[in-house]
Amino acid sequence: MLYRVMDASELPKLIDAFMERYEVIAPVQSGRSVAFEPISSFDEIVLDYPTTLTSLKKYILPPRETLFEFSVDDADVTDYTLEIAPRVLFGAHACDINALNNLDLVFEDARYPDPYFEAHRAATMVVGINCSPSETCFCHLLDADEVRSGYDLFLQDLGDRYLISIGSVEAANILEAACELREATDEDRREFRRLTRERQEAFSADIPDIQEIPMLMDAFHKDEFWAELGGRCLSCTACSAVCPTCYCFDIADTLDEDGKTGRRERILDACTSPQFAQVAGGHNFRETGRDRVRHRMYHKLNGFNSKHGRYLCVGCGRCVRACKADISPIEVLRFFERKGTEDA
């Protein structure tokens, strides 16, 4: 990995260079929170922000997306061509970049690559920036607090300068043309290590560090804990709506007003919805809240891990804030902690 150092005062030049050729999407103030939106000026960007309410997923996996168009009269199907302007997702935290990397494992599977997802990915550059954890962040417990791939640039804020990790030639060329760069010094590296330790110590100590989570998900698969958790679930699907890695979807055919033409669309869905696992004939494979909540947590903390070697949950804490019934992976970790205390 190539590293360079840039003065913080030069960051507006980098943004201007990106904006000459790309749509730049960055964190901006949106009411009482911060959201990723297209910008027209560096002055709109909020860099020192807590985790946003919604994630970057919507720019790679839109909530609703046309797959193809059709004509009823002609019995004709027309492939839908995505026209995506080149863009930069600027200011992404490590957890959100790791979330995009997880989605890559699903939609860029070599056997069945998804052309719509790939089109979004190919048009998108990612520029990350380091962050400070909030009280609901637990990315460090799921190995998602640092990112090793999936970005074009990653900026580590050292105060009056940035230590920049360069991940692509395209981004490197833009960076070098726009800014005055220098080699990292021993002082830069020492400051980076100091700030990294400071960040690691800032995570909430109230969230338990549980080892062997996948094994425990199996060991307590039938515990009554899941009935209690599922009984609280409101089936509102807010958790899936804000989650950066939930990718369940439904397919729907939508007719135009004339009833002669329409389109087939992919619409993001949620496994916590009561109708999600219902099939023809009315049978529901996950009829109860217990089954649905357990399935969601199992996939996040075990199933995906068994296939890909990493947790699907990246510990961003969005679902912790979104759920009105206090259901989240943190509650699962606390359950495992209680079980360990009982066994002791």
SENU-794938 format. One record per residue: z negated, y, x of N, C-alpha, C, CB in turn. Coordinates in steps of 0.2 Angstrom, whole numbers, plus 5000, padded with zeros to 4 digits. Atoms other than C-alpha are relative to their C-alpha. Glycine has a CB too. Layout:
<pts>
ZYXZYXZYXZYX/...
</pts>
This chain:
<pts>
500049945004500050005000500050065004499450004995/499949944997500550175006499550064997500750035000/500449955002499250315006500150075003499249985001/499949934998499450505007499450044997500750034999/500549955002498250655005500450074998499550015005/499749935002498750814995499450044998500549984994/500549955002497750974992500150004992500250075003/500150005007497150984974500450064997499350014998/499649945002498051154973500749994999499950065004/499350015000499751074974500149954994500249965006/499850045006499550964958500450034995499349984997/499549975005500451084947500750005002499850084999/499350014998501951074958500249934999500050015008/499850075001501950884956500249994993499449955002/499950005007501850904937500750044999499450034996/499449965002503251034937500649965003500050075004/499450044997504350914948500149944995499849975007/499950055005504050774935500350034994499349974998/499749975006504450894921500750025000499650064998/499349994999506150934928500449944998500150025007/499650065001506750754925499749954995500149965007/500350045004505550674914499650034994499549955003/500549985005504550694898499349985003500149974993/500650024997502750704904499550004994499850065005/500550015005501350634893499350005003500149934996/500650004996499650674898499450024995500050065005/500649995004497850694892499950084998499349985003/500049935002497650854882499450014994500650034996/500549995005496250924871500350004993499650075000/499750015006496550874853499450004995500449934999/500650005004495150934841499450005004500049954994/500750014996493450874847500149955005499549984995/499950064995494250734858500650025004500149944996/499450004995495650704871500549954998499750005007/499550055002497250624867500650005005500250014993/499450004996498850574877500650034995500249935003/499449965003500250694871500550035004499750054995/499549974995501850764878499850075001500750004996/500249944998501550924887500650045002499550005006/499549954997502551084892499850045006500250044994/500349964995501351154905499449965003499850074998/500550034997500151094918499350024997500050015008/500649975003498851204910499749974994500150084998/500250045006498751094895499649945002500649984995/500350064998498150944905499250005001500349975006/500850004999496250894904500049935005499649994993/500150064995495950784920499449975000500250025007/500650035000494150764919499849984993499450055003/500150025007494050674902499749934999500750004996/500350065001493050534895500649954997499450004995/499550045003494050384888500250034993499749934999/499749975006495250444874499949954994500850015001/500150045006495050384856500549945000500050044994/499450055001496750294856500349995007500550024995/499750024994497650214871500750025001499949935002/499349994998499250224880500549954997500150005007/499650055003499850074871500650024995499649954996/499549985005500750164858500750035003499750064996/499449984997502050224870500449945003499850055006/499750064998502450054876500149954995499649975006/499950045006502149954860499850044994499549945001/500149955005502350074846499749964993500750034998/500350045006501350034829500649984996499650054997/499450025005503050024820500650015004500050044993/499449994996504749984828500549964997499849975007/499450035003506449944822500349955005500550054998/499750054996507149774829500850004999499749934998/499350005001508849774820500150034993500349935001/499849975007509749854805500549954997500350075001/499650055004510649754791500350044994499649944998/499749985006511849784777500049944995500750025001/500150055005511549684761500749984998499650014994/499350015002513349704755500549965005500350064998/499550034995514249654771499749945003500150065005/500450064997512949524776500150015008500349934998/499949984993513049614793499350025003500550065001/500649984996511649634806500350045006499649945002/499849964994511749774819499450005005500250074998/500550004995510749764835499850075000500249985007/500349935000509549914836499950025008499450014996/500149984993509750004853499550065001500750035003/500549954999508250104859500350055005499449965003/499849944996508550274866499450035002500550054997/500649974998507050314876500150055006499549945002/500049954994506950474887499649985005499950074997/500550014995506250444904499450045000500450015007/500649975001504450484904499549985005499749994993/500650014995502850494915499450004995500050055005/500750005003501150434908499650025005499849934997/500449974995500050554918499350004999500350075002/500750005000498250534921499749944997499850064995/500350065003497950354915499449985004500549955000/500650044997496250274919500249935002499450014996/499950074998496150114928500049954995499549985006/500050055005495650014913500650004996499450024995/499449995004497150084903500649975004500250074998/499550034996498350034918499949925000500050035007/500150075000497549864918500249974993499349985002/499850025007497849854899500749995000499750054995/499350015000499649884901500349945004500450075003/499850064996499749754915499949944996499650005006/500250055005498949634902500649994995499450004997/499450005004500349674890500649975003500150074996/499450024996501649644903500049925000500050025007/500050074999501049464905500249964993499349985001/499850035007501349434886500850024999499650034994/499449985002502949534883500649995005500050074997/499550004995503849514900499949925003499950055006/500050074998503549324900500849985002499849954994/499350024998505049254910500449964995500049975007/499750055005505449124897500350044994499649954998/499849975006505449244882499950085001499649974994/500149934999505549424888500250044994500450035006/499949965006505449554874500450065002499350024997/499549954998506949674876499750074998500749994997/500349945002506049814866499550035004499850004993/500549984996504549814876500250025007499549945001/499749994994505549804892500350075001500549945002/499749945000506549954887499550065001500450014994/500549954999504950054885499750005007499449994995/500350014993504249994902500550035005499849935001/499549984995505850024911500150085000500749974999/499949935001505950204905499350045002500250024993/500749974999504050244910499849995007499649974995/500450004994503250294926499250014998500250055005/500749995001501350284927499650035006499749934998/500449964995500250404936499349994998500250075002/500850015001498350354937499650055003499849935001/500549964997496850454941499349974999500050074997/500750035000495050394945499650044994499650015006/500449985005493650424932499349995001500349984993/500750015000491850434929499849964993499550065000/500150045006491150304916499550034995499749935002/500549985005490350344900499549954998500450024993/500550055001488950254892500249944997499550034995/499750065003490050134883500549975004500350024993/499550044995491150084898499749945003500350055005/500350064996490949914905500649965003499749954995/499450024996492649894914499849965006500550055001/500250034994491649844930499849934999499550055003/500250065001491049694922500549954999499549994994/499450055001492749624918500650015005500350024993/499549994995493649674934500550044999500249935003/499549955002494549814927499950075002500150004992/500249934998493749964935500450035005499350015002/499549984995495049964949500649974998499749975007/499450025001496849944948500449995006500450044995/499750014994497949864961500850005000499849935003/499350005001499649864953500150034993500349935001/499849975007500649934938500050075000499549974995/499949935000500650114943500550025006499350035002/499649974995501850224953499750055004500650044996/500449964996500550344959499349994997500250085001/500750005003498650334958499650055004499749935001/500349944997497650494962499249995000500150064997/500750004999495850484969499850075001499849955005/500349945000494950644966499550015006499850034994/500549994995494050694982499750075001500349985007/500349935000493550874977500650055000499550015005/499549954999494750994985500749975002499850045005/499450044998496050854988500149944996500149995008/499950075003496750694982500349955005500550004994/499850064997496950524990500549974996499449965003/499550025005498550464983500349935003500650044999/499750074999499050274982500750004997499649954997/499349995002500950264981500249934998500550035006/499850075002501650114971500749994999499649994994/499250015001503550154969500350055005500150014993/499549964995504950224980500250074996500649975002/499849955004505450334965499550065000500249984993/500649965001503750414963499950045007499449974998/500149984993503550434982500550065002500149945005/499549954999505250534983499850064997500749974998/500249945003504650654970499450035003499949984992/500649974997502950674977500150045007499549945002/499849974993503650704995500450075000500349955004/499549945001504950834989499650064997500549984995/500449945004503650934978499450025004499849974994/500749984997502050934989500049995008499549964997/500150014993501450945007499549955000499750075003/500550055000500650785011499849995007500449934998/500250024993499750715026499649935000499450065003/500350074999499050555033499250014998500149985007/500750005001497250505027499650005006499949944995/500450004994495950535040499449964998499750085001/500750045001494250445043499650044995499749995007/500449965004493450585034500249994992500050085001/499750025007494550555018499749944998500750015000/500250075001494150375019499349994998500249955005/500850005001492250405020499850034994499750035006/500249965006492250525006500349954994500450074999/499850055006493250394995499549954999500749975002/500550055000492050264999499350024997499849965007/500649975002490550374995500150014992499850075003/499949995007491350424978500049944996500650054999/499950075003491750244974499349974999500449955004/500750035001489950194976499650044995499650005007/500349965005489350344966500249984993500250075001/499750025006490550294952499749934998500749995000/500250065002489950114952499350004998500049955006/500749995002488150164951499950044994499650045006/500049965006488550274936500149964993500550055000/500050055006488850124924499349994997500449945002/500750015003487550094911499749945002500250014992/500450064998486249974916499849964994499450025004/500250035007485949934897500549954998499950054995/499550055001487549824897499949955005500750035000/500150064995487149654904500649985004499649954996/499550034996488149584918499949925000499950025008/500150075002488449404912500649975004500249994993/499650044996489249274924500349944995499749975006/499850065004490349134917500150014993499649945002/499949985007490849224901500449954997500350075000/499650055003492249104897499649934998500649985004/500350065001491148954899499550014994499649975006/500449985005489849034888500350004993499650065002/499649995007491149074874500149934998500650035001/499950075002491448884874499349974998500349965005/500750035001489548834875499750024993499650015005/500349975006489048944860500550014994499750065002/499549995004490648924850499849994992500649955001/500250025006489748854835499350044998499949934999/500749975001488148964836500050054994499850045006/500149965006487549054820500150085002499449994997/499949934998487749214830500750034997500050015008/499449985002489549224825500050014992500649955001/500049985007489149214806499650064999499649944997/500349945001487949354808500450065002499350015005/499549954997489249454818500550014994500349995007/499450005005490649414805499750034994500349935000/500249975006489549454791499950084999499349974998/500049934999489449634797500650035000499650025006/499449974999491249654799500350024994500549945003/499849965006492049774787500849984999499950075000/499350025000493849704790500450065000500249964994/499749945000494349884793500650005005499650065001/499650014994495349834809500050065004500749994997/500049944995494849994818500049985007499450044998/500050024993494449894833500749985003499649935000/499350014997496249834835500450065000500349954995/499649945000496950004831499950045006499850044994/500249964994496050084846500149965006499350034999/500050044995496149934857500650005004499949924998/499449994996497349954872500449935002499850035007/499750064999497749764873500149964994499549965005/499850045006497849704855500750004999499650024994/499350005001499649654852500249964994500349975006/499850035006499649554836500550044996499449974996/499649965004501049604825500349964994500650025004/499750035006501949564808500750025000499650024993/499349995001503849564804500150024993500449955003/499849995007504449654788500750035000499550064998/499349975001506149694781499950064995500449944997/500149945004506249864774500750034997499650065004/499349985003507649914762500050084999500149974993/499949935001508350094761500050014992500650035003/500049985007508350184744500649974996499950074999/499450025003510050124740500049924999500650025003/500150075001509449944741500649965003500049984993/499450034997511049904751499949995008500650034999/500150004993510449934769499350005002500450065004/500750004999508849914778499949985008499649964996/500150024993508049864794499449955001499850075004/500650044999506849734801499650035005500349935003/500449974996505349804809499449965002499750064996/500650024997503949754820499450054999500049985008/500649965001502249814814499449975002500050014992/500650024997500649804823499549984995499750055005/500550035005499349694814499449995004500349934997/500750024997497549634817499849944998499550064998/500250075002496849464818499350014996499949965006/500649995004495249534810500250024992499650065003/499849995007496249574794500049934996500750035000/500150065004495849444780500649974999499650024994/499450035001497649414777500449985006500550054996/499750014994498149394795500249925001499750025006/499950074999498049204795500249964994499449965004/499850035007498549174777500749975001499950044994/499350024999500149064776500249984993500049935004/499750025006501349004762499549954996500749985001/500450055004500348914748499350034999500049945004/500749975001498849024750499549985005499849994993/500550024995497948934764499850055005500149935003/500249954995496949044776499749965005499650064997/500250034994496648974793499350035003500549995006/500649974998495249104796499850044994500150055007/500249975007494549144779499450045000499949954995/500749975000492849204784500050065006499449965001/500149954995492249354794499849975007499550054998/500250044994491449234806500649975004499549944998/499450034996493049144810500450065003500449964995/499549944998494049314812499750035006500150054995/500349964995492749404823500049955006499350024998/500150054994492449244834500749995003499749934997/499350014997494349214836500250065004500549994994/499849944996494549394842499750005006499950074996/500450004994493149384854500249955005499350004999/499950064996493649214860500750025004500149944996/499449994997495449274864499950055006500550034995/500149954995494849424873499649985006499650064997/500450024994493549334884500049935002499350014997/499950074997494149164886500749984999499649954995/499350035000495849114879500550035004500250014993/499649974995496849244888499949995007500050084998/500250014993495849214904500349935002499350005000/499850074998496249024903500750005002499849954995/499250004999498149064903500250045005500350024993/499849954995498249214914499550025006500250064996/500449994994496749214925499650075000500349995006/500349935001496049384918499850014993500550065003/500249995007495149444903500550054997499350045000/499649965003496149524890499650074998500249974993/500449945001494749644886499950045007499349994998/500049974993494749784900499350055000500650055001/500749975000492949854895500150084999499749995006/499949925001493650034890499550034995500750014997/500549975004492350044876500250034994499550045003/499849965006493450114863499849964993500850005000/500250045006493049974850499250014999500149935001/500749985001491150014853499950064996499750005007/500049945003491450184847500350004993500350065004/499650005006492650144833499749964995500749975001/500350045004491650004825499450034996499949935003/500649975004490450064811499549944999500250034993/500450055001489649894811499749975006500349944996/500350024994489149884829500249935003499250015000/499850064998490249744833500550015006500549964995/499749994994490949734851499949955005499950075003/500150054994491149634867499350015003500550005005/500649984998489549724872499449964996499850075000/500550045004488549634858500149935002500250014992/500050074998489249464864499749995006500849985000/500350004994488649504881499250005000500250055005/500750005001486949544875499749944996499850064995/500250075003486949384864499949955006500549984995/500150054995487249284880499450015004500650005004/500649994996485849374889499449984996500050085001/500650035004484649334875500049925000500150024992/500050074999485149154876499849985006500749974998/500250024993484849144894499250015001500350055005/500749985000483149224891499649944996499850064997/500350055004482749094878500049935004500449994993/500050064996483248944889499550005006500749995003/500549994995482149014903499349994998500150075004/
</pts>
